[in-house]
Amino acid sequence: QAIVSLTFSHAGQRIEACRRLTQQEMQELPPNMRKPNECPRERHPVEVTFEVDGESSYQATRPPSGIWNDGSSTVYQRIKMNAGSHRLFIGMRDSGRKDGFDFQLQQDVDITPGQHIVVEFDHSQQQFVIR
């Protein structure tokens, strides 16, 4: 057998988009709170699906962290699987949409007995990586 670990933190998209304040709205604020944009903090939960050879192995909706629901959602799951050739698929929704995925990766891997594979999300490249 071998192990696949899903391990990453990712902040979902904001539930509401930032909006530009009008000049009048800015004048009504105290001087130390005058910013040109108002950005609500709350974020969408992150939905994750992981499949091995087309069969679901893990599915979860992870809420955002923080008192204001404005932090990252964290995924950590270890999955035992048989050694051999497998098609791995991971999909993630972070925008609140109902169908499809905002990010996904499908990759064929050859797993040896005792091997530990890690599935991460590379924030700089905005994509999943299997190591």
Disulfide bonds with the S-S distance in Angstrom:
Cys18-Cys39 2.01
